[in-house]
Amino acid sequence: MAKQERGLRFQPTGGTKTPQVPTGKKQRLSIERLANDGRGIAFLQGRTWFVSGALAGEDVEARVLGAHGKVVEARTERVFTANASRREPPCVHAGKCGGCSLQHLPHDEQLALKQRMLAEQLTRVAGVEPDEWAPPLTGPEFGYRRRARIAVRWDARAKRLDVGFRAAGSQDIVAIDHCLVLVQALQPIMSGLPSMLRQLSNPKALGHVELFSGSANAVLLRHMAPLNDTDVQVLKDFCSTHQAQLWLHGDAEPQPVDLTQTLGYRLQQWDLELAYRPGDFVQVNAGVNEAMVAQALEWLAPQADERVLDLFCGLGNFALPLARQVREVVAVEGVKTMVERAAQNAASNKLHNAAFFQADLSQPLVDATWAKQGFAAVLLDPPRDGAFEVVRKLSGLGAKRLVYVSCNPATLARDTVELMKQGYRLKRAGILDMFPQTAHVEAMALFEAD
């Protein structure tokens, strides 16, 4: 019997494996258009290139950050032919720091890009346009961020403590002591932070730092090992100099060094003060947040004798202003600690017509006891994955008006399909510019029952 040719099964099937594009390679590209995340799109040799820092119509040289199959991610290194709209990024760290990806695009062009993102999602996924487009809800394009996480890492090889923000497309830390998008109240703290942290005796034990600005300024330090008395005093002195609270986060929950201190923020139009703790979700843009709440209430048009439902209520950002205007607010949140915090905020503001409940908001709500009486109107502000299961049965609650605040146009569009199936019509929609200099899009939509 002839010897079996075992090697035959390892022969190629007729195709050839496409060689991968190496990281670090530089490539000249012609950018055809912008992707929904603000990156330029180019096509070359059967691959799709996503290029940060590039604009439509530009001829650029890009450096490869990574490649996956026929998709290449890259960063603009040089612009040969510039789009007429391009501006010099105001921040010297633009293109290196991962925090702001659109500084090379004027603010009005950023708004137009975000408007297109929202419109494209609604048209492509839901096949609908609103009866009316609302103008963008905007604030200052810089100096708006009242909360920031600062990366801290000990570089053992260089024997150096790096303090700053994560680099674009990597875990490297860009050394930054001034950030254009931070509110002015946090700038001196940011500037002095690196030198202060380098005074501490065990830099390897430092995790990260969070900065907050609201009714008070605060500095939170995450640490992986106990701090000695000398280090705590260094931190106290620094915070005292900057008139800021000091919070420490070790093995347990974050705690203020002075247990009598609390953090909070005001909603000026409604004379409300909302307390929060590090780790709670709060909108980072105070001005746009207050304008967003005002617009949501204007669109929802709540009446004094109505019962209104607020889903994904968080700390009560919408529920408490609503309680100023209606007979009863029912506010629902999935996280128990947030429900407790919201109820405390209602009590401290002497609001007794708001009730707060914990519920699994990935499930329909029609069987909940607090839903039996129904609602005249509903406001919901879900996380990025949307509220698919909630909206599938929303018409059973009897609401004729619904305002949906979204931080992801894709899931808003998906949920719009479900709302339309239940007889709701998309009356109005618009973007909320909560994060200028980034491609992050927040939106608001008003639905009314036919």
C-alpha positions as CSV (number, residue, x, y, z in Angstrom):
1,M,0.0,0.0,0.0
2,A,1.3,3.4,-0.9
3,K,2.5,5.6,1.8
4,Q,-0.1,8.1,3.0
5,E,0.6,11.7,2.1
6,R,-0.1,13.2,5.6
7,G,0.9,16.7,4.5
8,L,-2.0,17.2,2.2
9,R,-4.4,18.4,4.9
10,F,-2.0,21.3,5.7
11,Q,-2.0,22.6,2.2
12,P,-3.5,26.1,1.7
13,T,-7.2,26.3,0.6
14,G,-6.5,28.7,-2.2
15,G,-6.5,32.0,-0.3
16,T,-3.6,33.9,1.1
17,K,-3.5,35.4,4.5
18,T,-3.4,39.2,4.4
19,P,-0.4,40.5,6.3
20,Q,-1.3,42.6,9.3
21,V,-0.5,46.3,9.4
22,P,2.2,46.8,12.0
23,T,1.7,49.1,15.0
24,G,3.7,52.3,14.6
25,K,3.7,52.2,10.8
26,K,3.1,55.6,9.1
27,Q,0.7,55.8,6.2
28,R,-0.4,58.6,3.9
29,L,-4.2,58.6,3.6
30,S,-7.0,60.6,2.0
31,I,-9.9,61.0,4.4
32,E,-13.3,60.6,2.8
33,R,-15.7,61.4,5.7
34,L,-16.2,61.4,9.4
35,A,-17.3,58.4,11.5
36,N,-19.9,58.8,14.2
37,D,-17.2,59.1,16.8
38,G,-15.6,62.0,15.0
39,R,-12.6,60.1,13.5
40,G,-11.8,60.4,9.9
41,I,-12.5,57.4,7.6
42,A,-10.1,56.4,4.8
43,F,-10.0,53.3,2.5
44,L,-6.7,51.8,1.4
45,Q,-5.9,48.3,-0.1
46,G,-9.1,46.7,1.1
47,R,-8.9,48.1,4.6
48,T,-10.9,50.7,6.5
49,W,-8.9,53.2,8.4
50,F,-10.3,55.2,11.4
51,V,-8.0,58.1,12.0
52,S,-8.3,60.3,15.1
53,G,-7.5,64.0,14.5
54,A,-8.4,63.9,10.8
55,L,-11.3,65.7,9.0
56,A,-13.2,64.9,5.8
57,G,-11.3,65.9,2.6
58,E,-7.9,66.0,4.2
59,D,-4.7,64.4,3.1
60,V,-2.8,63.2,6.2
61,E,0.0,61.0,7.4
62,A,-1.2,58.7,10.2
63,R,0.5,56.4,12.6
64,V,-1.1,53.0,13.2
65,L,-2.3,52.4,16.8
66,G,-3.6,48.9,16.1
67,A,-5.2,46.7,13.5
68,H,-7.9,44.1,13.6
69,G,-8.6,42.2,10.4
70,K,-9.4,44.8,7.8
71,V,-9.9,47.6,10.3
72,V,-7.0,49.9,11.2
73,E,-7.0,52.5,14.0
74,A,-4.6,55.3,13.6
75,R,-3.7,58.8,14.8
76,T,-3.0,61.8,12.6
77,E,0.7,62.8,12.7
78,R,0.8,65.3,9.9
79,V,-1.7,67.2,7.8
80,F,-0.7,67.8,4.1
81,T,-4.0,69.2,2.9
82,A,-6.3,70.6,5.6
83,N,-10.1,70.9,5.7
84,A,-11.0,74.6,5.6
85,S,-12.8,74.2,9.0
86,R,-9.7,72.9,10.8
87,R,-8.5,75.0,13.8
88,E,-5.3,74.8,15.8
89,P,-6.3,72.8,19.0
90,P,-6.3,75.2,22.0
91,C,-4.8,72.6,24.3
92,V,-1.1,71.7,24.0
93,H,-1.9,68.1,24.9
94,A,-4.5,67.6,22.1
95,G,-3.8,64.4,20.2
96,K,-1.9,62.9,23.1
97,C,-4.3,63.1,26.0
98,G,-7.3,60.8,25.5
99,G,-9.8,63.2,27.0
100,C,-10.7,65.5,24.1
101,S,-10.8,64.2,20.6
102,L,-12.4,67.1,18.6
103,Q,-10.4,70.2,19.6
104,H,-9.2,70.5,16.0
105,L,-12.9,71.1,15.0
106,P,-14.6,74.4,15.7
107,H,-17.4,74.2,18.3
108,D,-20.2,74.9,15.8
109,E,-18.8,72.1,13.6
110,Q,-18.7,69.8,16.6
111,L,-22.4,70.6,17.2
112,A,-23.3,69.9,13.6
113,L,-21.5,66.6,13.7
114,K,-23.4,65.5,16.8
115,Q,-26.7,66.6,15.2
116,R,-25.9,64.4,12.2
117,M,-25.1,61.5,14.4
118,L,-28.5,61.7,16.1
119,A,-30.4,62.2,12.9
120,E,-28.6,59.3,11.1
121,Q,-29.4,56.9,14.0
122,L,-33.1,57.9,14.1
123,T,-33.4,57.7,10.3
124,R,-31.4,54.5,9.8
125,V,-32.7,52.5,12.8
126,A,-36.1,53.9,13.4
127,G,-36.9,55.3,10.0
128,V,-38.2,58.5,11.5
129,E,-37.5,62.2,11.9
130,P,-39.1,64.3,14.7
131,D,-41.8,66.7,13.8
132,E,-39.5,69.4,15.1
133,W,-35.7,69.6,15.6
134,A,-34.8,71.6,18.7
135,P,-31.7,73.8,18.6
136,P,-28.7,72.3,20.4
137,L,-28.6,72.9,24.1
138,T,-25.1,74.3,24.8
139,G,-22.9,76.0,27.3
140,P,-19.2,77.1,27.3
141,E,-16.9,74.9,25.2
142,F,-14.2,75.1,27.9
143,G,-14.0,75.3,31.6
144,Y,-17.2,73.2,32.1
145,R,-16.1,70.0,33.8
146,R,-16.8,69.9,37.5
147,R,-15.5,66.3,38.1
148,A,-12.4,64.6,36.8
149,R,-10.4,61.4,37.5
150,I,-6.6,61.9,37.5
151,A,-4.5,58.9,36.7
152,V,-1.6,58.1,39.1
153,R,1.0,55.4,38.5
154,W,4.5,54.6,39.8
155,D,7.0,54.0,37.0
156,A,9.4,51.6,38.6
157,R,11.9,51.7,35.8
158,A,12.1,55.5,35.8
159,K,11.5,55.7,39.5
160,R,9.0,58.4,38.9
161,L,5.4,59.1,39.8
162,D,3.3,59.9,36.7
163,V,0.3,62.1,37.3
164,G,-2.1,63.2,34.5
165,F,-4.7,61.7,32.1
166,R,-4.6,58.5,30.1
167,A,-3.1,58.9,26.7
168,A,-5.2,58.4,23.5
169,G,-5.3,54.8,22.5
170,S,-3.0,53.5,25.3
171,Q,-2.6,53.1,29.1
172,D,0.3,55.6,29.1
173,I,-0.2,58.7,31.3
174,V,0.2,62.2,29.8
175,A,1.6,64.5,32.4
176,I,-0.9,67.4,32.8
177,D,-1.1,70.1,35.4
178,H,-3.6,72.3,33.6
179,C,-6.8,71.1,31.8
180,L,-8.8,73.5,29.7
181,V,-12.1,71.7,30.2
182,L,-11.9,71.7,34.0
183,V,-13.9,74.4,35.9
184,Q,-11.7,77.2,37.1
185,A,-12.2,76.2,40.7
186,L,-10.3,73.0,40.2
187,Q,-7.4,74.4,38.1
188,P,-5.2,75.4,41.1
189,I,-5.7,72.0,42.7
190,M,-4.9,70.3,39.4
191,S,-1.7,72.4,39.1
192,G,-0.4,71.6,42.6
193,L,-1.4,67.9,42.7
194,P,1.6,66.3,41.0
195,S,4.2,67.9,43.3
196,M,2.1,67.2,46.4
197,L,1.6,63.5,45.5
198,R,5.4,63.1,45.0
199,Q,5.9,64.1,48.6
200,L,4.0,61.0,49.9
201,S,6.2,58.2,51.3
202,N,4.7,55.2,49.4
203,P,3.9,56.2,45.8
204,K,3.4,52.6,44.8
205,A,0.3,52.5,47.0
206,L,-1.5,55.4,45.2
207,G,-4.4,54.5,42.9
208,H,-6.0,57.5,41.4
209,V,-7.3,61.0,42.4
210,E,-10.8,62.4,41.8
211,L,-11.5,66.1,41.8
212,F,-15.0,67.5,42.5
213,S,-16.5,71.0,42.4
214,G,-20.0,71.7,43.6
215,S,-21.3,73.2,46.8
216,A,-17.7,72.5,47.9
217,N,-14.4,71.5,46.2
218,A,-13.1,68.1,47.1
219,V,-10.1,65.8,46.5
220,L,-10.5,62.1,46.8
221,L,-7.4,59.8,46.9
222,R,-7.7,56.1,46.2
223,H,-4.9,54.2,48.1
224,M,-4.1,50.5,48.1
225,A,-2.3,50.5,51.5
226,P,-2.8,52.5,54.7
227,L,-1.5,56.0,54.8
228,N,0.8,57.0,57.6
229,D,0.2,60.1,59.7
230,T,2.8,62.2,57.9
231,D,1.2,61.5,54.5
232,V,-2.3,62.3,55.8
233,Q,-1.0,65.6,57.1
234,V,0.5,66.4,53.7
235,L,-2.8,65.7,52.1
236,K,-4.7,67.8,54.8
237,D,-2.4,70.7,54.4
238,F,-2.8,70.6,50.6
239,C,-6.5,70.6,50.8
240,S,-6.5,73.3,53.4
241,T,-4.4,75.5,51.2
242,H,-6.9,75.0,48.4
243,Q,-10.0,75.2,50.6
244,A,-11.1,71.7,49.6
245,Q,-12.5,68.7,51.4
246,L,-10.2,65.6,51.7
247,W,-11.8,62.2,51.0
248,L,-9.9,58.9,51.3
249,H,-10.8,55.7,49.6
250,G,-9.1,52.6,51.0
251,D,-10.6,49.2,51.5
252,A,-14.0,50.5,52.5
253,E,-16.3,53.1,50.9
254,P,-14.9,56.7,50.3
255,Q,-15.1,58.8,53.5
256,P,-14.3,62.4,54.2
257,V,-11.5,62.9,56.7
258,D,-13.9,65.4,58.4
259,L,-17.0,63.3,58.9
260,T,-19.2,66.4,59.2
261,Q,-18.5,67.4,55.6
262,T,-20.8,66.7,52.7
263,L,-20.7,67.2,48.9
264,G,-23.5,68.5,46.8
265,Y,-24.6,70.7,43.9
266,R,-27.4,73.2,43.4
267,L,-30.2,73.4,40.9
268,Q,-30.6,77.1,41.2
269,Q,-33.9,77.6,39.3
270,W,-35.7,75.3,41.7
271,D,-33.8,76.3,44.9
272,L,-32.6,72.7,45.4
273,E,-29.5,71.3,47.0
274,L,-28.6,67.7,46.1
275,A,-26.1,65.8,48.2
276,Y,-23.9,63.1,46.7
277,R,-20.8,61.1,47.5
278,P,-17.8,60.1,45.4
279,G,-18.9,57.2,43.2
280,D,-22.5,58.5,42.7
281,F,-23.4,59.5,39.2
282,V,-23.7,63.3,38.6
283,Q,-23.6,65.1,35.3
284,V,-20.1,66.7,35.0
285,N,-21.4,69.8,33.2
286,A,-23.3,71.9,35.7
287,G,-24.6,74.6,33.3
288,V,-25.9,72.2,30.7
289,N,-27.3,69.9,33.4
290,E,-29.5,72.7,34.8
291,A,-30.5,73.8,31.2
292,M,-31.3,70.1,30.4
293,V,-33.6,69.8,33.5
294,A,-35.4,73.0,32.5
295,Q,-35.9,71.8,28.9
296,A,-37.1,68.4,30.0
297,L,-39.7,69.9,32.3
298,E,-40.8,72.4,29.6
299,W,-41.2,69.6,27.0
300,L,-43.0,67.3,29.5
301,A,-45.3,70.2,30.5
302,P,-46.3,68.7,33.8
303,Q,-49.5,69.9,35.4
304,A,-50.1,70.7,39.1
305,D,-52.7,67.8,39.5
306,E,-50.7,65.1,37.7
307,R,-48.9,62.0,38.8
308,V,-45.5,61.7,37.0
309,L,-43.0,58.8,36.7
310,D,-39.2,59.4,36.7
311,L,-37.2,56.3,35.7
312,F,-33.5,55.9,36.3
313,C,-33.9,58.8,38.8
314,G,-30.4,58.7,40.3
315,L,-30.0,61.3,43.0
316,G,-33.2,63.0,42.1
317,N,-31.8,65.3,39.4
318,F,-35.2,65.4,37.6
319,A,-37.5,64.1,40.3
320,L,-37.0,66.9,42.7
321,P,-37.6,69.7,40.2
322,L,-40.7,67.8,39.0
323,A,-41.9,67.6,42.6
324,R,-42.0,71.4,42.7
325,Q,-44.6,71.3,39.9
326,V,-46.9,68.3,40.2
327,R,-49.1,66.5,42.7
328,E,-47.0,63.4,43.0
329,V,-43.7,62.0,41.6
330,V,-42.8,58.4,41.6
331,A,-39.1,58.0,41.1
332,V,-37.4,54.6,40.4
333,E,-33.8,53.6,40.3
334,G,-32.0,50.2,40.1
335,V,-29.2,50.9,42.7
336,K,-30.4,50.8,46.3
337,T,-27.9,53.3,47.6
338,M,-29.0,55.9,45.0
339,V,-32.6,55.3,46.0
340,E,-31.7,56.1,49.6
341,R,-29.7,59.1,48.6
342,A,-32.5,60.5,46.4
343,A,-35.0,60.0,49.2
344,Q,-32.7,61.9,51.6
345,N,-32.3,64.7,49.1
346,A,-36.1,65.0,48.9
347,A,-36.5,65.1,52.6
348,S,-33.7,67.7,53.1
349,N,-35.4,69.9,50.5
350,K,-38.7,69.5,52.4
351,L,-40.4,67.7,49.4
352,H,-43.0,65.3,50.6
353,N,-44.8,64.4,47.4
354,A,-42.0,62.3,45.9
355,A,-41.7,58.6,46.5
356,F,-38.6,56.6,45.7
357,F,-38.4,52.9,44.8
358,Q,-35.8,50.3,43.8
359,A,-36.6,48.1,40.8
360,D,-34.9,46.1,38.1
361,L,-35.1,48.5,35.2
362,S,-34.1,45.8,32.7
363,Q,-37.6,44.4,33.2
364,P,-41.1,45.6,32.4
365,L,-42.7,47.7,35.2
366,V,-46.5,47.2,34.7
367,D,-46.7,44.7,37.6
368,A,-45.1,47.0,40.2
369,T,-47.5,48.1,42.9
370,W,-46.5,51.8,42.5
371,A,-47.4,51.6,38.8
372,K,-51.1,50.5,39.3
373,Q,-52.5,54.0,39.4
374,G,-50.8,54.9,36.1
375,F,-49.2,58.2,35.2
376,A,-50.0,61.3,33.1
377,A,-46.3,61.6,32.0
378,V,-43.0,59.8,32.1
379,L,-39.4,61.0,32.1
380,L,-36.6,58.5,31.7
381,D,-32.8,59.0,31.7
382,P,-31.3,55.5,31.2
383,P,-27.6,54.6,30.9
384,R,-25.9,53.8,27.6
385,D,-27.6,50.5,27.0
386,G,-31.0,52.2,27.0
387,A,-34.3,51.1,28.4
388,F,-35.5,48.5,25.9
389,E,-37.5,46.2,28.3
390,V,-39.0,49.2,30.1
391,V,-40.3,51.0,27.0
392,R,-41.8,47.8,25.5
393,K,-44.7,48.0,28.0
394,L,-44.7,51.7,28.7
395,S,-48.0,52.4,27.1
396,G,-49.6,50.2,29.7
397,L,-48.9,52.9,32.3
398,G,-51.3,55.3,30.5
399,A,-48.8,58.2,29.9
400,K,-49.7,60.5,27.1
401,R,-46.3,62.4,27.2
402,L,-42.8,61.0,27.5
403,V,-39.4,62.7,27.6
404,Y,-36.5,60.4,26.9
405,V,-33.0,61.7,27.9
406,S,-30.3,59.6,26.2
407,C,-26.5,59.4,26.4
408,N,-26.4,57.0,23.4
409,P,-28.3,57.9,20.1
410,A,-28.1,54.2,19.0
411,T,-30.1,52.9,21.9
412,L,-32.5,55.9,21.7
413,A,-33.2,55.0,18.1
414,R,-33.7,51.3,19.0
415,D,-36.1,52.3,21.8
416,T,-37.9,54.7,19.5
417,V,-39.0,51.8,17.3
418,E,-40.6,50.2,20.3
419,L,-42.3,53.4,21.4
420,M,-43.7,53.9,17.9
421,K,-45.2,50.4,18.0
422,Q,-47.1,51.4,21.1
423,G,-48.6,54.4,19.4
424,Y,-46.2,57.2,20.4
425,R,-45.1,59.8,17.9
426,L,-41.7,61.4,18.0
427,K,-42.7,65.1,18.3
428,R,-39.3,66.8,19.1
429,A,-35.6,65.9,19.4
430,G,-32.3,67.6,19.9
431,I,-28.8,67.2,21.2
432,L,-27.4,68.2,24.5
433,D,-23.8,69.3,24.4
434,M,-22.8,67.9,27.7
435,F,-19.2,67.1,26.7
436,P,-17.7,69.8,24.3
437,Q,-14.5,68.8,22.6
438,T,-15.5,65.1,22.5
439,A,-17.7,63.1,20.1
440,H,-20.0,62.0,23.0
441,V,-23.6,62.8,22.1
442,E,-26.4,63.3,24.6
443,A,-29.9,63.8,23.3
444,M,-33.5,64.5,24.4
445,A,-36.7,63.3,22.7
446,L,-40.3,64.1,23.3
447,F,-42.9,61.4,22.5
448,E,-46.7,61.9,22.6
449,A,-49.4,59.3,22.3
450,D,-51.5,59.5,19.1
